[in-house]
Amino acid sequence: MKWLNHTLIAGALCAVVSPPHVAVCVAGATAPDWMEYVTKIFGRKIKHRGPTHVLTHWLIAAIAFTFIWDYHGIFMAFAWGGVSHILTDAMTVSGVPFSPYSDRRFHLFGGRFRTGDPIEYAISAAVIVICIGVSHLIGSSSFSPFFFDWAGYYDKGLIDGSEWKANRFKFL
């Protein structure tokens, strides 16, 4: 899949689950590809959808950060973004490596799509529409991942005036 679709899918899914982590999740959703560029800068040649696209590595990282240790959910969001990248790449004809110890490739839905096909954009649009629907069903009134409603917290009595003044211009 193209980077645009990786970012749209990961961003939409994360916006439903944890809106403050959307940026980190999107960074993770593009990580398997930009990690290839970083390794090439340091002189190591790796092929596309090679070691940075191993399904088991991303799943183990996501599960470990979810259940064992994490710092404010940042590593977890990054790892699940990477998992979304791997799963969407698995829908393509070339698939992704299942394990570094095997030559087998992992495919979702039979790996019928090619990168850049119109169906790729249709899948992204469908995921976004479903996420918007789920967001409305669970009662999320608005999406503002980096701006907390400090004035609303103050009006509800959750914070005092000094805390509102200290935090009203802070991000995250």
HUZI-V52535 format. One record per residue. N is the residue number from 1. SS is DSSP state (~ for helix, > for strand, _ for the rest). PHI is phi in whole degrees, -180 to 180 (* if undefined). D_FIRST is the distance of its C-alpha to the first C-alpha in whole Angstrom. Layout:
BEGIN
n=N ss=SS phi=PHI d_first=D_FIRST
n=N ss=SS phi=PHI d_first=D_FIRST
END
This chain:
BEGIN
n=1 ss=_ phi=* d_first=0
n=2 ss=_ phi=-80 d_first=4
n=3 ss=~ phi=-59 d_first=7
n=4 ss=~ phi=-56 d_first=8
n=5 ss=~ phi=-71 d_first=7
n=6 ss=~ phi=-60 d_first=7
n=7 ss=~ phi=-70 d_first=10
n=8 ss=~ phi=-65 d_first=11
n=9 ss=~ phi=-66 d_first=11
n=10 ss=~ phi=-64 d_first=12
n=11 ss=~ phi=-64 d_first=15
n=12 ss=~ phi=-67 d_first=16
n=13 ss=~ phi=-64 d_first=16
n=14 ss=~ phi=-70 d_first=18
n=15 ss=~ phi=-63 d_first=20
n=16 ss=~ phi=-78 d_first=22
n=17 ss=~ phi=-82 d_first=23
n=18 ss=_ phi=-151 d_first=24
n=19 ss=~ phi=-53 d_first=23
n=20 ss=~ phi=-65 d_first=25
n=21 ss=~ phi=-101 d_first=22
n=22 ss=~ phi=-60 d_first=19
n=23 ss=~ phi=-62 d_first=19
n=24 ss=~ phi=-68 d_first=19
n=25 ss=~ phi=-65 d_first=17
n=26 ss=~ phi=-66 d_first=14
n=27 ss=~ phi=-62 d_first=15
n=28 ss=~ phi=-68 d_first=15
n=29 ss=~ phi=-69 d_first=11
n=30 ss=~ phi=-102 d_first=10
n=31 ss=~ phi=-58 d_first=13
n=32 ss=~ phi=-58 d_first=12
n=33 ss=~ phi=-81 d_first=11
n=34 ss=~ phi=-72 d_first=14
n=35 ss=~ phi=-66 d_first=16
n=36 ss=~ phi=-64 d_first=15
n=37 ss=~ phi=-65 d_first=17
n=38 ss=~ phi=-64 d_first=20
n=39 ss=~ phi=-67 d_first=21
n=40 ss=~ phi=-69 d_first=21
n=41 ss=~ phi=-63 d_first=23
n=42 ss=_ phi=-85 d_first=25
n=43 ss=_ phi=90 d_first=26
n=44 ss=_ phi=-95 d_first=24
n=45 ss=_ phi=-89 d_first=22
n=46 ss=_ phi=-133 d_first=19
n=47 ss=_ phi=-87 d_first=16
n=48 ss=_ phi=-66 d_first=12
n=49 ss=_ phi=58 d_first=11
n=50 ss=_ phi=-109 d_first=15
n=51 ss=~ phi=-62 d_first=17
n=52 ss=~ phi=-81 d_first=15
n=53 ss=~ phi=-113 d_first=13
n=54 ss=_ phi=-77 d_first=16
n=55 ss=~ phi=-58 d_first=16
n=56 ss=~ phi=-64 d_first=19
n=57 ss=~ phi=-63 d_first=19
n=58 ss=~ phi=-68 d_first=17
n=59 ss=~ phi=-66 d_first=19
n=60 ss=~ phi=-63 d_first=22
n=61 ss=~ phi=-63 d_first=22
n=62 ss=~ phi=-64 d_first=21
n=63 ss=~ phi=-69 d_first=24
n=64 ss=~ phi=-63 d_first=26
n=65 ss=~ phi=-71 d_first=25
n=66 ss=~ phi=-75 d_first=26
n=67 ss=~ phi=-107 d_first=29
n=68 ss=_ phi=-103 d_first=31
n=69 ss=_ phi=-152 d_first=30
n=70 ss=_ phi=-162 d_first=29
n=71 ss=_ phi=-108 d_first=30
n=72 ss=_ phi=57 d_first=29
n=73 ss=_ phi=78 d_first=26
n=74 ss=~ phi=-70 d_first=24
n=75 ss=~ phi=-67 d_first=23
n=76 ss=~ phi=-63 d_first=22
n=77 ss=~ phi=-62 d_first=20
n=78 ss=~ phi=-62 d_first=18
n=79 ss=~ phi=-67 d_first=18
n=80 ss=~ phi=-68 d_first=17
n=81 ss=~ phi=-62 d_first=14
n=82 ss=~ phi=-63 d_first=13
n=83 ss=~ phi=-63 d_first=13
n=84 ss=~ phi=-64 d_first=11
n=85 ss=~ phi=-62 d_first=8
n=86 ss=~ phi=-63 d_first=10
n=87 ss=~ phi=-67 d_first=10
n=88 ss=~ phi=-73 d_first=7
n=89 ss=~ phi=-68 d_first=6
n=90 ss=_ phi=-69 d_first=9
n=91 ss=_ phi=-79 d_first=9
n=92 ss=> phi=-86 d_first=7
n=93 ss=_ phi=-61 d_first=11
n=94 ss=_ phi=-80 d_first=11
n=95 ss=_ phi=65 d_first=11
n=96 ss=> phi=-136 d_first=12
n=97 ss=> phi=-67 d_first=15
n=98 ss=_ phi=-78 d_first=18
n=99 ss=_ phi=-150 d_first=20
n=100 ss=_ phi=-71 d_first=21
n=101 ss=_ phi=-98 d_first=24
n=102 ss=_ phi=-136 d_first=23
n=103 ss=_ phi=-87 d_first=21
n=104 ss=_ phi=-70 d_first=20
n=105 ss=> phi=-112 d_first=16
n=106 ss=> phi=-99 d_first=15
n=107 ss=_ phi=-127 d_first=13
n=108 ss=_ phi=-101 d_first=13
n=109 ss=_ phi=55 d_first=14
n=110 ss=_ phi=80 d_first=15
n=111 ss=_ phi=58 d_first=12
n=112 ss=_ phi=-95 d_first=12
n=113 ss=> phi=-103 d_first=9
n=114 ss=_ phi=-108 d_first=8
n=115 ss=_ phi=-61 d_first=5
n=116 ss=_ phi=93 d_first=7
n=117 ss=_ phi=-66 d_first=9
n=118 ss=~ phi=-59 d_first=11
n=119 ss=~ phi=-64 d_first=10
n=120 ss=~ phi=-61 d_first=7
n=121 ss=~ phi=-71 d_first=9
n=122 ss=~ phi=-66 d_first=12
n=123 ss=~ phi=-64 d_first=10
n=124 ss=~ phi=-61 d_first=10
n=125 ss=~ phi=-63 d_first=13
n=126 ss=~ phi=-64 d_first=15
n=127 ss=~ phi=-63 d_first=14
n=128 ss=~ phi=-64 d_first=16
n=129 ss=~ phi=-63 d_first=19
n=130 ss=~ phi=-63 d_first=19
n=131 ss=~ phi=-65 d_first=19
n=132 ss=~ phi=-64 d_first=22
n=133 ss=~ phi=-62 d_first=24
n=134 ss=~ phi=-63 d_first=24
n=135 ss=~ phi=-60 d_first=25
n=136 ss=~ phi=-72 d_first=28
n=137 ss=~ phi=-67 d_first=29
n=138 ss=_ phi=-83 d_first=29
n=139 ss=_ phi=93 d_first=31
n=140 ss=_ phi=-75 d_first=29
n=141 ss=_ phi=-82 d_first=31
n=142 ss=_ phi=-155 d_first=29
n=143 ss=_ phi=-122 d_first=26
n=144 ss=_ phi=-143 d_first=27
n=145 ss=_ phi=-64 d_first=25
n=146 ss=_ phi=-114 d_first=27
n=147 ss=_ phi=-122 d_first=31
n=148 ss=_ phi=-84 d_first=33
n=149 ss=_ phi=-87 d_first=36
n=150 ss=~ phi=-64 d_first=38
n=151 ss=~ phi=-66 d_first=41
n=152 ss=~ phi=-65 d_first=40
n=153 ss=~ phi=-62 d_first=41
n=154 ss=~ phi=-67 d_first=44
n=155 ss=~ phi=-62 d_first=45
n=156 ss=_ phi=-80 d_first=44
n=157 ss=_ phi=82 d_first=47
n=158 ss=_ phi=-78 d_first=44
n=159 ss=_ phi=-132 d_first=44
n=160 ss=_ phi=-96 d_first=47
n=161 ss=~ phi=-62 d_first=48
n=162 ss=~ phi=-67 d_first=48
n=163 ss=~ phi=-69 d_first=44
n=164 ss=~ phi=-63 d_first=43
n=165 ss=~ phi=-64 d_first=44
n=166 ss=~ phi=-72 d_first=43
n=167 ss=~ phi=-108 d_first=39
n=168 ss=_ phi=-63 d_first=39
n=169 ss=_ phi=-112 d_first=37
n=170 ss=_ phi=-85 d_first=35
n=171 ss=_ phi=-101 d_first=31
n=172 ss=_ phi=56 d_first=30
END
